[in-house]
Amino acid sequence: MKQPLLTTDYLDRAVTLFGDEIGVIADDGTAFTYAELGERVDRLSNALQARGVEKGDRVALLSPNSHYFIETLYATMQLGALFVPLNVRLQPAEYDYLVDDCDPTVLIADYEYAGKLEHLKGDQGVESWIAYDAAAVDGGEAGEPGRSSSDSSDVDWDDYETVLENSSPNAPDAVDLSEDDDATILYTSGTTGDPKGVVHTHRIQHYHALIHAHHVEFEDDDTILWTSPMFHINGWGHIYGLTGIGGTHVILRDFDPGTVFERIREHDVSFLGGAPTVLNMLLEYHDEADVPTSGEKPVRVETAASPPPKQTIRRTEDELGWRIIHAYGATETGPLITTSNSRRKIEGGDTYDIINKPGFATLNTKIRVVDEDGEDVPRDDETKGEVVARGNQVLDRYWNKPAATERAFHDRVDDWFHTGDIATIDEHEMITIVDRKKDIIISGGENISSIEVQDTIYDHPDVRMAAVIAVPHEKWGETPKALVVTDDDSELTEDDLIEFTRDKLAHYKCPTQVEFRDTLPQTSTGKIQKFELREEHWNDTAGNVN
């Protein structure tokens, strides 16, 4: 018997089996049982249907971590529409392409970020705009009673809570869903041009949630503290997996180390996510405050992005008493395709060396490291090649980009997804990422395209040549540095150029360092040799994976 794999299965199970249990604790402390969460999801689905959302349409959301992020995801998907979460850290102009590309029928935004989208009104085909909460967007205080556009002709945003209140709590009209229907579009960072919309079907998201729940050891008494952004690959599958198992979501709207420790103790948190940057900030806070680091349950922390330094792993486990689970993947791969979480392997070798590795393939996932001809490299942990993967959690396609889709699956070897990451593989089939085929910088868990930053720097009239590379950073793991050649008579300063980029890019993308040089190393064809520049800054420093 074949049972379709749908993302909605997870909430349906939670409502049925754990309806009276607390499912979500909002940032302000408001608690919702799974039954209450299910009703709010149904109300929003009915509201979206009333606003013209049909199967195959898109609903975009610009929101930090919030209970309504979870609600919007499920409300959209049970209608057969595509959920499109947007990165809250972008500059207003950076949303133009994303909204135009996905063409949402409804756009929902948090009151703090709605202003970033105001300039799009009237220029896009969005039929309905909903804000949480509309009163704050319209100049009031957050938490004031919301107004809907039906209350006042000069109000542009429908109020989220008012929309729910005015909608039916009954299940929406049934939609014929298939596991092969598109469920979500997740935009990459635009590392080689415009951002690419990664399309995941219901089956892909469902399957990844199953894999992820197993490898991070979710149980129905787990409580997650949302420290990682939900808009990153739909929260790494926690929104599905932990929900279906019946665990509790504790929402943290904005990351703050002191608040993290408070919530862990208050709600007996047992799981959280954290890039190496987050772990270092928590360690630094703990050094100064010396606060308790757990409730009654032990804490597991999942880390990804650039590999955490061994010292960070040791201190997190020894000083905070948390167990680290290291994983690797990409937006296109669900994201999880490898993990080093194996008690047998960890106990049988150098504990911190194994935890530090991206690891081995997850369940029902195939990983290869191949050379330029698509042949497997030797398993000697030295020979480099590109990581290619196959699995049910790998993307269906790129939205509106058939050529990019073709390249991704047929570059070095046919019918394998090409990650663009360069790695070695050892005799135990554990990979180590050593380089990146694409110029990506991972700073504080955020992917930054060095090409995008370079292009912005080249817009300055005094700049003749520029290269942006990743350099080590104590807090962020790595950070963009610009190496620049200017006109001979230029008086451009480091502060001037950084400020120039901050006017054009999300601030996390901007270089934190600028070094002016007379020349940059080039090939005979004029291509800047970035590897030489990187070697100057990294030498033997672990983690040089740009």
N, C-alpha and C positions, 0 to 999 in steps of 0.2 A: 504494500500500500504506500502510495506517495502522498505525503502531507506537505502542502506548499509552505515554504519558509518565508514568513512575513515579519516585518519589524513590529507590527501591531500585536503580534503574539505575546510579546513580553509584558506590555501593559495589561492586556486581557488576562493573563495568568495572575499578575499581581492583584488585580481587582477581585478576581474570583477566589483566590486562596488567601490573600492577605488584606482583604478590604478594610478590616477594622484596625489594621496596624498602621503606624505612622510611616508614610512613604517618603515625604519631603518636609524638611524644615527650612523655611525661607530665610533669607539673610536677616530679616527683622525679627525672626523667632517664631513667626506664624507656622503652625504645624498642620499638615494635610494628611489625612489617611489616604490609602490607595483608592478607596471608594470615592472620597472627595476629589482626589486628583482625576479619577476617571470621569466624574461628572463635569469638572471644569474643562476637560479635553473635549467632551461631547458638546458642551455649550459653544466652545470656540469653533469646532467643526461646523456646527449649524450656522454660526455667524459667517464663516468663510463661504459656505455654500450660498447663503443669502447675498453675498457680495460677488457672486459669479464664479467662484472657484470650482473647477471641474477636474476630472481625472486628466493628468498630464500637464496641468497648469503649474505655475511656480508661486510659492509663497516665500518671500525673503524676510529675514529677521536680523536686525542689528541690536545686539544686546550683550551685556556682560553676563556672567553666571547668574542665573535666576530661576525661580520655579516656573516662570512663564516661558522660559526657553524650552524646558521639558514639555510643557503643555503645547506649545506651538509645533514642536516636532511631531508629536503623536497626532495632534488634531489635523495637521496637514497630510500626514502619511495615510491616515485611515480614510481619507477622501481620494486616495490615489494620486494626489498632487505631489510635487517635488518640493522638499524643504531645502532652503538655501540660506545657511547661516553666513553672516558677513563679519569680517574681522573688525572689531571695534577700534583698533589702533591706527587705522588708516586716516589719511587726510581727506577732507571733503571731495576734492577733485578725483581722488583715486576710486571713489564709488561710481563715477560716471560710467566707466567701461563695464563694471560688474553688473550694474542694474540694467544697462542696455543689453548686455549679453544674455542674461537669464530671463529678462522681460517678465517680471513678476506681475501677477494679477493683484496681489495684496502685498503691501510692505508694512511690517510691524517694527517699531523701534522703541528702545528704552528712552525715557525722558532726558537722560543725560547726553544721549548721542543723537537724538532726532535732528538736532540743528545741523548736523553734518550732511543731512539729506535734503534740507529745505530747498537748496538751489535746483534740485531735480524736479520739483513740482511743476507741472505744466509742460515739461519737456519729454516726459516718459509716458509709457502706456499704462502706468500703474492706475488701477481703477479705485483702489481704496487704501487709505493710510490710517494705521492704528498706532496709538502711542500708549506706553505704560510710563507714567500716567500723563494724560493730556493736559491737566491743569498746570503741571510743572513746565511742560513744553511751551505753554501759552503765557508764561511769565509768572505763574503762581508758585507755591511751595510744593515740593514733593509730598504726597500723602494727602493733599487736599481733595475733597470730593471731585471726581472727574466729570467732565462734560463731554457729550458726544456732539458730532457735527449737526445732529438734528435739533440740538438745543439752541444753537446760535449759528447764524449764517456766516459769521466771520471766523469760526473755528475750523482749522484745516484738518485736525487730527481727531479721529474717533478715540474715545477713552477705552482702554482695554477692559477694565473692570465693568464699566457700563455696558460694553458690548456683551460681555459674558452674562451680566444680570438680565439683559433684554433677550437672551437667547434661550431656546428650549434645552432642558437638562437631559432630554431623551437622546438615545443613540441616533445619529444622523441617518439619512436614507442610505441604504446599503449600496456599496460600490463593489463591483466585481474586480477583485484584486488578484494578480498573479505574482508569483515570486520573481518573475522576470521583468515586472514593471519597474520603471525608474522610481527611486525613493528620495534621492538627494543629489544636489550638486554642491561640491566642496571646492572652493577656489584655491589654487596653489599661489605661491608668492610671485609668480611671473618672472621666473629666473632667466628665461630666454625670450623676452618680449612680453606680450600681454599675458596676464594670468590665465591659466587653463582651468576650466570647470571640470572637475573629476566627477563622473557620473557613477553612482553606486545604485544597484538595484536592491529590492527588498531582500533577495537571497544573499547578496554580497554582505549587506549590513547584518543580517540575521546570523550568517555563518561566522562572520568575524566576532560577533558578540559571544557565540558559543566557544570559539577558540580562546578568546581573551578571558572569559570567565573561568575557564579551566586553568590557564597558565598563571593567573594572579590569585587563584584559589578562593573565589567568591563563595560565601555561605550566606544563608538567609538571616543570620544575625550580624552580618557585616554592616558597618556604617562608614560611608565615604564622606570625606570632607573635600568639597570642590575647590581645590587650590589651582588646578590647571584650567585653562579656558575651555568652556564648552564648545565654542565655535571651531576649535581645532578638531577636525575629523569627528564631529558630533561627540566630542568628549571621550574619544578613544573607546567607544562602545559601552562605557559605564551606564549611560542613559538606558541602554537596552538590557545588558547582562545583569546588572545589579537589580534593576527593576523586576525583571522576570523571576529572579531568585527570591525577591521579597525583602531585600536589604533597604537601608535608609539613606537618603541623600540629604546631607547637610550643606546648604548653599553658602558660599563665601563670595560676595559680590566683588570685593576688591582685596587683593592679597596684602596682608599685613602680618608680619611674623608673630607679634604679640597676640593678635586675634586668633591666629592658627592654633597656638598652644591653648588658648582659652577654650576654643570650640572643641578641641580634642578631649580636654578634660570634662567639659560640660556635657558632651554628647557621647562620650566613650567611643570616640572614632577609632576604627581599626584599619582604615585604608585611606591613602591620599596619593596624589601624583605630584611629581616635582622634578623639573629639569635640574641639572646640576647647580644652576644659578639659585634656584629656590632653596635647595638643600644648604648651600653656603650661607644664604641670608638667615635661614633658621638656625644654623650652627652659630653664626655670629651673635644673633639675638640671645640664644641660650647661654653663650659664654658670659654675657653681661647680666642677664636676668636670672639665670639659674632656676628656671621654672620647671615644674613637673612636665614630663613629655608624653604621658599617656594616662588613660583612665584605667579601668580594670582589664581591658583587652590589650594584647600586644598590637603594635602598629606595623603594618607593611607599607612601604612607599615604593611606587613604581616610577622609574626614571628613564628618560629617553633623550632625544636630541643628541648633542655631542656626548661621548662617553664621559662619565664623571671621573675625575682623578682618583687614584687609589686612596689618597689621603682623605678625600671627601667620603668615600665609601667606608673607610675605617672609622672615621669620626661619627658618621651618621649611625653606624651600628653600635659602636662602643659608647659614645657619649649620649646619644639620644635613645639608644636601645631599640631602634627600628630596624626591621629587616628590609634590605634593598632588593627589588626585583628590577633587573635591567632588561629593556626590550629595544627592538629596532624595527623600523619600517618607514613608510611614507604615506602621504595622503592617498596616493594611488593604490596602496596595498592594504587598505582596510583600517588601520595602518599596520598592525602587528604581523610580521613574518618570521621574526626570530626572537628568542629569549635565552638568557643564561640561567633561568630559574630551574635548577636541578640540584636537589640535595645530594644525590649520589656523586655528581660531577664536582660539586663544590667541596664536599667532604673528602674527595679523593685527590685533590690537587691544591694549588695555590688559591685559597678562597677568594682573595681580592682580585687576583688576576682573572679568574673565571667570571666573577660578577661583573668585572669591568668590560668584558667582551660583549658584543651584540648577541653572540651565542649561536645556537643551532636552530634549524627550522621548526616552526610550530606544527601542531597536528595537521596532517593532511596538506602540508605545504612543501613545495620542492624549492630548494635553493641551489644555485650553481654559481661558480665564479669562473668566467670565461675570458679568453684572450680576444684579440682583434678579429680572429677568424671564427669565433664562436666555439672554440674547443676548450674543454675544461683545463684549468691550470693545475699544476701538481699540488697535492695536499701537503705542502711543506711549510706552511705558515710564513712563506717568504715571497713567492711569486704572485705578482699582482694581476688582477683582472677585474672585470665589471660584474657586479652582483645582478643576476637575473633570477626571476621568481615565477612560480606558478602556484595558484591556489584559488579556492572558491571566494576568497576575500579580496582578490585583485579587481581593480576597476573594470567596468564594462567598456567605457570609452571616454574620450574628452568631448565635452559639450561643444557642438558646432565646429569641431576641429578634426576632421577625418585624416588629414595628412599627419598631424601630430600623433594621432592614435596609431596609424600605420607604423610610424617610426618607433614608437614605444614598444611595439610587439614584434618588430622584425628587423631591428638594427644589426645586431651581431648574430643572433640566432632566431629562427622563426618560432612564433607562438609562445614566447616567454616575455614577461614584462621586464624591461630594462630600467633599472633603478637610477643609473647614472652615478652610482657610488662605486668606488674602486676599493677592493678588499683583498685579503689573503684568506686562505682556508687551511685548516690543519687536518691531521689524520683523524680527528674525532668529528670532523665536519662542522667545526665551530669557526665562524668567520670573524675577522677583525677589519674594521673600516680604516683605510689608510689614506684615502684621497677622495676627491669628488670630481667626477667628469664635468659637472656643471659648476659654475662659479657661485656656490652657495656659501653664505656665512651663517652659522647658527649662533645667535647671540641671545642668551637668556631664554632659550627654547623657541625663539622666533627665527624663521628662515628669511634671510636677506639676500637679494640678488646683487652681487657686486657689479654686474653689468648695469643694472638700473641706477645704482649710485654713481657709477662712472659717467653714465649718460647725463645725469643731472649736473655733475661737476663740469662736464664739457660745455654745458650751457653758459658757464661764466666766461665773459669775453676775454679775460686775462689768461685762461688756461690753454696751453698748447698740447699737453700730454698728461694723461692720468691713468693710474692703476689703483684699484681698490682691492685690498686683501684682508684676510682675517689675521689678527694678531692676538696673542694671549691677553686675557683680562681676568684679574683676580675675582671679580664679582660675577661677570657675565659669561665666563668661560672663554669666549672670544668676542672680538669687537671689530667693526670695520675701521681700517686705517687707509687713508688716501695718500698716495705718493704722487706728487704733482710737479710738472714743469710749467713755468709761467713765461709770459713775455718778458724780455730783458728789462723793460722799464716798469714792470708791474710792482705795485706796493701792496699787493694782496697779502693778508695775514691769515694765520690759522683760524682765528676766531671769525674773521670775515667769511671765509669759505664754509665753515661749519654752519654759520647762520644762514648763508645762502641756500644750503641744502635743506635746512630745517623749514624754510618757507615753502619748499616744494615736495617734501617727502614726510611720511610718518617719522616721528623723531627717533624711533628705535632703529630705523634704517640708516640714519645719518652717521658719517664718520665721527668718531670721538677723538681721532688724532689725524693731523695733517703734517706731512713732511715734504718740504720743498727741495727739489733736486735740480741739478743742471741737466741731467739726462736720465733715462731709464733703459735697462737692458732690453735689446730687441733682437729678433731673428733677422735673417737676411731679407725676409719679405716684409719686415716692419712690424711684426707681431711682438707685443711686449711679453717678455719671458717672466711670467708671474712666479714660476717656481723658484727662481733665483731670489726674488724679493721675499717670498715666504721663508726660504731657508735662512735668510738674514735674521728673521725675527723669532723663528721657532727652534732652529738647530735640532737638538735632540729632545726638545720638549714633547712629552706625550700629548697626543690630542691634535696634532697638526693634520687635520683631515680636510683642509680646503683645497 
